[in-house]
Amino acid sequence: MTKEYVEQKDGTYRIGGTRVSLDSVVYAYRRGASPESIERSFPSLTLEQVHGALAFYLSHQTEVDRYLVQGEKEFEGLQETSHETHSDWYEKLRRAREETLTSQS
């Protein structure tokens, strides 16, 4: 009997039976986190689920990497739109950061 550790629903990969995205596990793995460390970072996951998710990633790496790149592009697009739509707010934030840095000097 095989167990599905990763499911794709509505265009998003998730660890089976949880709300944890495969993205989160893969990015932690790419940063060098061990499976045990990843498990500690996501209390809703078991070590078995982490290993299963990593096995899924490694056996579908090209497909998942393409999915991650697409997600990054979508995020950048949303970020750009947000900056354009709320430029006044971002300008206030930039000035506040500059003032904080100046006052700390």
Backbone as JSON, one array per atom type, in Angstrom:
{
  "sequence": "MTKEYVEQKDGTYRIGGTRVSLDSVVYAYRRGASPESIERSFPSLTLEQVHGALAFYLSHQTEVDRYLVQGEKEFEGLQETSHETHSDWYEKLRRAREETLTSQS",
  "N": [[0.84, -1.17, 0.0], [0.6, 2.19, -0.87], [1.46, 5.46, 0.27], [0.3, 8.75, 0.07], [2.1, 11.59, 0.31], [2.11, 14.16, -0.53], [-0.16, 16.46, -1.87], [-1.95, 17.91, -4.57], [-3.91, 20.67, -4.87], [-6.19, 22.91, -6.16], [-4.14, 24.09, -7.65], [-2.02, 24.25, -5.89], [0.62, 22.82, -4.07], [0.48, 20.79, -1.25], [1.36, 19.41, 1.94], [0.13, 16.25, 2.49], [-3.05, 16.11, 4.0], [-2.65, 18.33, 5.58], [-2.25, 21.89, 6.14], [0.15, 22.84, 5.41], [2.41, 24.09, 3.09], [4.12, 22.58, 0.33], [6.1, 24.14, -0.66], [7.17, 25.5, 1.58], [8.51, 23.47, 2.98], [10.35, 22.62, 1.05], [11.87, 24.98, 0.57], [13.05, 25.31, 3.09], [14.58, 22.97, 3.19], [16.3, 23.47, 1.01], [17.74, 25.54, 2.13], [19.35, 24.16, 3.75], [18.34, 22.93, 6.0], [17.77, 20.23, 8.21], [15.73, 17.22, 8.02], [14.69, 16.77, 10.59], [14.89, 19.29, 11.76], [13.17, 20.71, 10.11], [10.8, 19.43, 10.77], [10.53, 20.32, 13.42], [10.08, 23.0, 12.92], [7.58, 23.01, 11.82], [5.1, 22.15, 13.52], [2.76, 20.71, 12.98], [3.47, 18.71, 11.3], [4.7, 15.38, 10.89], [7.76, 13.55, 11.32], [7.87, 11.55, 9.44], [6.13, 12.57, 7.46], [7.61, 14.78, 6.61], [9.91, 13.55, 5.54], [8.6, 12.11, 3.53], [7.57, 14.2, 1.96], [9.95, 15.38, 1.11], [11.02, 13.25, -0.35], [9.1, 13.13, -2.36], [9.57, 15.63, -3.54], [12.24, 15.3, -4.45], [11.89, 13.27, -6.31], [10.28, 14.48, -8.15], [11.53, 16.76, -8.99], [12.12, 18.56, -11.17], [9.56, 19.33, -12.06], [8.48, 20.42, -9.66], [10.33, 22.45, -9.11], [9.86, 24.12, -11.3], [7.25, 24.88, -10.7], [7.76, 26.3, -8.31], [9.32, 28.44, -9.28], [7.44, 29.67, -10.91], [5.62, 30.47, -8.92], [7.22, 32.32, -7.56], [7.5, 34.28, -9.54], [4.83, 35.1, -9.78], [4.47, 36.16, -7.21], [6.3, 38.3, -7.28], [5.06, 39.85, -9.23], [2.65, 40.51, -7.93], [3.7, 41.95, -5.82], [4.85, 44.11, -7.18], [2.55, 45.28, -8.28], [1.27, 46.0, -5.93], [3.05, 47.91, -4.92], [2.75, 49.85, -6.89], [0.03, 50.49, -6.66], [-0.2, 51.33, -4.01], [1.64, 53.42, -3.61], [2.04, 55.77, -2.09], [1.91, 54.87, 0.56], [4.1, 53.11, 0.66], [6.14, 54.95, 0.27], [5.94, 56.47, 2.63], [6.64, 54.47, 4.44], [9.29, 53.98, 3.63], [10.46, 56.48, 4.28], [10.07, 56.48, 7.06], [11.68, 54.34, 7.82], [14.19, 55.35, 7.08], [14.32, 57.53, 8.86], [14.39, 56.15, 11.28], [16.82, 54.77, 11.06], [18.56, 56.96, 10.91], [18.18, 58.15, 13.41], [19.25, 56.2, 15.02], [21.91, 56.35, 14.6]],
  "CA": [[0.0, 0.0, 0.0], [1.4, 3.42, -0.93], [0.92, 6.61, 1.0], [0.52, 10.02, -0.62], [2.57, 12.6, 1.25], [1.9, 15.49, -1.12], [-1.35, 16.54, -2.71], [-2.08, 19.17, -5.29], [-5.3, 21.09, -4.88], [-6.32, 24.31, -6.61], [-2.86, 24.57, -8.16], [-1.05, 24.4, -4.81], [1.1, 21.59, -3.45], [0.43, 20.78, 0.21], [1.66, 18.14, 2.59], [-1.14, 15.56, 2.6], [-3.81, 16.2, 5.23], [-2.27, 19.5, 6.37], [-2.27, 23.16, 5.42], [1.54, 23.21, 5.17], [2.75, 24.03, 1.67], [5.36, 21.91, -0.04], [7.08, 25.22, -0.82], [7.81, 25.77, 2.87], [9.43, 22.37, 3.28], [11.42, 22.62, 0.06], [12.76, 26.12, 0.81], [13.84, 24.99, 4.29], [15.53, 21.94, 2.76], [17.31, 24.13, 0.18], [18.59, 26.36, 3.02], [20.22, 23.25, 4.49], [17.69, 22.41, 7.21], [17.61, 18.78, 8.25], [14.33, 16.83, 8.18], [14.31, 16.95, 12.0], [14.73, 20.73, 11.95], [11.94, 21.07, 9.4], [9.69, 18.93, 11.61], [10.39, 21.23, 14.57], [9.56, 24.27, 12.43], [6.19, 22.81, 11.44], [4.61, 21.2, 14.51], [1.67, 19.88, 12.48], [4.04, 17.64, 10.48], [5.5, 14.32, 11.5], [9.02, 13.33, 10.62], [7.52, 10.74, 8.27], [5.58, 13.46, 6.44], [8.71, 15.6, 6.08], [10.68, 12.68, 4.65], [7.76, 11.82, 2.37], [7.52, 15.4, 1.14], [11.26, 15.53, 0.48], [11.12, 12.2, -1.36], [8.27, 13.6, -3.47], [10.29, 16.72, -4.19], [13.41, 14.79, -5.16], [11.47, 12.46, -7.45], [9.56, 15.36, -9.08], [12.25, 18.01, -8.8], [11.96, 19.47, -12.3], [8.19, 19.84, -12.01], [8.3, 21.27, -8.47], [11.15, 23.65, -9.29], [9.12, 24.96, -12.25], [6.13, 25.4, -9.9], [8.3, 27.3, -7.38], [9.71, 29.61, -10.07], [6.19, 30.33, -11.3], [5.11, 31.13, -7.72], [8.06, 33.49, -7.3], [7.14, 35.3, -10.53], [3.52, 35.63, -9.4], [4.68, 36.99, -6.02], [6.94, 39.54, -7.72], [4.03, 40.63, -9.92], [1.75, 41.05, -6.91], [4.47, 42.95, -5.08], [4.96, 45.28, -8.04], [1.22, 45.89, -8.34], [1.03, 46.6, -4.62], [3.87, 49.13, -4.86], [2.15, 50.85, -7.77], [-1.28, 50.85, -6.12], [-0.06, 51.96, -2.69], [2.95, 54.09, -3.63], [2.13, 56.73, -0.98], [2.19, 54.11, 1.78], [5.48, 52.63, 0.59], [7.01, 56.12, 0.46], [5.93, 56.75, 4.07], [7.41, 53.4, 5.08], [10.69, 54.23, 3.33], [10.9, 57.62, 5.08], [10.11, 56.07, 8.46], [12.89, 53.51, 7.98], [15.34, 56.26, 7.04], [14.35, 58.29, 10.11], [14.81, 55.23, 12.34], [18.25, 54.54, 10.9], [19.26, 58.2, 11.23], [18.12, 58.36, 14.86], [20.07, 55.19, 15.7], [23.33, 56.65, 14.34]],
  "C": [[0.89, 1.24, 0.0], [0.67, 4.55, -0.21], [1.26, 7.87, 0.23], [0.89, 11.08, 0.41], [2.33, 14.02, 0.76], [0.66, 15.41, -1.99], [-1.36, 17.9, -3.39], [-3.56, 19.49, -5.39], [-5.34, 22.56, -5.23], [-4.98, 24.9, -7.01], [-1.78, 24.74, -7.12], [-0.66, 23.03, -4.26], [1.06, 21.75, -1.93], [0.86, 19.41, 0.72], [0.31, 17.49, 2.9], [-1.79, 15.68, 3.98], [-3.47, 17.4, 6.11], [-2.46, 20.75, 5.51], [-0.86, 23.64, 5.08], [1.86, 23.05, 3.68], [4.05, 23.26, 1.47], [6.47, 22.95, -0.2], [7.88, 25.43, 0.47], [8.86, 24.72, 3.2], [10.62, 22.4, 2.33], [12.39, 23.79, 0.3], [13.61, 25.89, 2.06], [14.93, 23.98, 3.95], [16.66, 22.57, 1.93], [18.24, 24.99, 1.01], [19.49, 25.48, 3.88], [19.62, 22.69, 5.76], [17.55, 20.89, 7.11], [16.12, 18.45, 8.35], [13.83, 17.04, 9.62], [14.06, 18.43, 12.31], [13.44, 21.21, 11.29], [10.73, 20.62, 10.22], [9.46, 19.86, 12.8], [9.79, 22.57, 14.15], [8.07, 24.2, 12.09], [5.57, 21.75, 12.34], [3.46, 20.3, 14.03], [2.17, 18.73, 11.61], [4.76, 16.61, 11.33], [6.8, 14.2, 10.72], [8.78, 12.49, 9.36], [6.98, 11.61, 7.14], [6.67, 14.31, 5.8], [9.54, 14.76, 5.12], [9.89, 12.35, 3.38], [7.69, 12.99, 1.42], [8.85, 15.61, 0.41], [11.48, 14.47, -0.59], [10.3, 12.58, -2.59], [9.01, 14.67, -4.26], [11.45, 16.17, -5.03], [13.03, 13.95, -6.38], [10.69, 13.26, -8.5], [10.22, 16.74, -9.14], [12.06, 19.0, -9.94], [10.59, 20.13, -12.27], [7.98, 20.8, -10.84], [9.12, 22.54, -8.59], [10.46, 24.63, -10.25], [7.95, 25.64, -11.53], [6.61, 26.51, -8.95], [8.7, 28.58, -8.12], [8.47, 30.39, -10.48], [5.6, 31.09, -10.11], [5.9, 32.38, -7.38], [7.72, 34.63, -8.27], [5.79, 35.93, -10.19], [3.64, 36.55, -8.19], [5.29, 38.33, -6.41], [5.93, 40.45, -8.42], [3.06, 41.27, -8.94], [2.43, 42.16, -6.12], [4.58, 44.25, -5.89], [3.63, 46.03, -8.12], [0.91, 46.61, -7.03], [1.8, 47.92, -4.48], [3.26, 50.24, -5.72], [0.83, 51.38, -7.18], [-1.17, 51.66, -4.83], [1.27, 52.7, -2.56], [3.12, 55.08, -2.48], [2.52, 56.02, 0.32], [3.63, 53.62, 1.79], [6.48, 53.77, 0.76], [7.08, 56.5, 1.95], [6.76, 55.72, 4.83], [8.9, 53.62, 4.86], [11.24, 55.38, 4.17], [11.01, 57.26, 6.56], [11.34, 55.22, 8.74], [14.14, 54.39, 8.0], [15.46, 57.04, 8.34], [14.82, 57.41, 11.27], [16.3, 54.99, 12.27], [19.06, 55.77, 11.28], [19.28, 58.43, 12.75], [18.96, 57.34, 15.62], [21.56, 55.46, 15.52], [23.93, 57.56, 15.36]]
}
